[in-house]
Amino acid sequence: MVVSLIKIVWTKTAQDQLIEIYKYISQESAKNAIKVVNDLTKAVENIIQYPEKHKIDEYKRGNDGTYRAFEKHHFRVSYRNENQIIRILRIRHTKMSPKNY
C-alpha cells in the first residue's frame, strides 16, 4: 500500500464558500446540496493522485504554473499545488464573473 504524503489544506475562504453553496442549494433540496458538496469534496480529494491533471488557472495573474482550476456541477474550484500541499483557494459558481486574483 502506497501512502500519499500530499496534504490537502482548505483556505478559510474556500471553506466558507463551500458552506454557502450548501446553504443556497439546500433551500431547494437538502439532498442535492449534500450531493454537490460531497462531489466537490471528492473531486478535491482526487487531486492527490495527480495534482497537475487540471488546467492551469487562466484567471491567476502571474501564474507560475502552480495555480490550477477545474469545474464540477457548475462550480469552479481553484487550487495551488505547493509540492506536498494542495491548497484549495476558492470555489465560485461558473455563472459569476470570473475574478482575476
C-alpha positions in Angstrom: 0.0 0.0 0.0 1.4 3.4 -1.0 0.7 6.2 1.4 0.4 9.7 -0.2 2.4 12.4 1.5 0.4 15.1 -0.2 -1.9 17.0 2.2 -5.0 19.0 1.2 -5.5 22.3 3.0 -8.7 24.3 2.6 -8.4 28.1 3.0 -10.9 29.8 5.2 -12.4 31.4 2.1 -12.9 28.1 0.3 -14.4 26.5 3.5 -16.8 29.5 3.8 -17.7 29.3 0.1 -18.5 25.5 0.4 -20.8 26.2 3.3 -22.6 29.0 1.4 -23.0 26.6 -1.6 -24.6 24.1 0.8 -26.9 26.7 2.3 -28.0 28.0 -1.0 -28.8 24.7 -2.7 -30.4 23.3 0.5 -33.1 26.0 0.2 -34.4 23.9 -2.7 -33.2 20.5 -1.8 -31.1 19.3 1.1 -30.4 16.0 -0.8 -29.0 17.9 -3.8 -27.0 20.2 -1.5 -25.3 17.1 0.1 -24.6 15.6 -3.3 -23.0 18.7 -4.7 -20.9 19.3 -1.6 -19.8 15.6 -1.5 -19.0 15.6 -5.2 -16.9 18.7 -4.9 -15.1 17.3 -1.8 -14.4 14.0 -3.6 -13.1 15.9 -6.7 -10.7 17.8 -4.4 -9.5 14.6 -2.7 -8.8 13.1 -6.2 -6.3 15.9 -6.9 -3.9 14.0 -4.6 -3.4 11.2 -7.2 -2.3 13.6 -9.9 -2.1 17.2 -8.8 -1.3 18.6 -12.3 -4.2 16.9 -14.1 -6.3 20.1 -14.2 -5.7 23.1 -16.4 -3.5 26.0 -15.3 -5.8 28.7 -13.8 -6.1 31.3 -16.6 -7.5 33.9 -14.1 -4.5 33.9 -11.8 -2.3 36.9 -12.6 1.4 35.9 -12.8 0.6 32.2 -12.6 3.8 30.3 -12.3 2.0 27.1 -13.2 1.2 26.1 -9.6 -2.3 27.6 -9.7 -4.8 25.2 -11.3 -8.6 25.0 -11.6 -11.4 22.6 -12.5 -15.2 22.7 -12.8 -17.7 20.4 -11.3 -21.5 20.9 -11.0 -21.1 24.5 -12.4 -18.6 25.4 -9.7 -15.0 26.4 -10.4 -12.5 25.1 -7.8 -9.2 26.9 -7.8 -6.2 25.4 -6.0 -2.4 25.7 -5.7 0.0 22.8 -5.9 2.7 23.6 -3.4 4.7 20.3 -3.7 3.4 18.3 -0.7 0.4 20.6 -0.1 -2.6 21.2 -2.3 -4.2 24.4 -1.1 -7.9 24.9 -2.0 -8.2 28.6 -2.6 -11.8 29.3 -3.7 -15.0 27.8 -5.1 -17.2 30.0 -7.3 -20.2 29.4 -9.4 -19.3 29.4 -13.1 -22.1 32.0 -13.9 -20.3 34.5 -11.7 -18.0 36.9 -13.5 -14.5 35.5 -13.1 -12.2 37.5 -10.9 -8.5 37.8 -11.5 -6.6 37.3 -8.3 
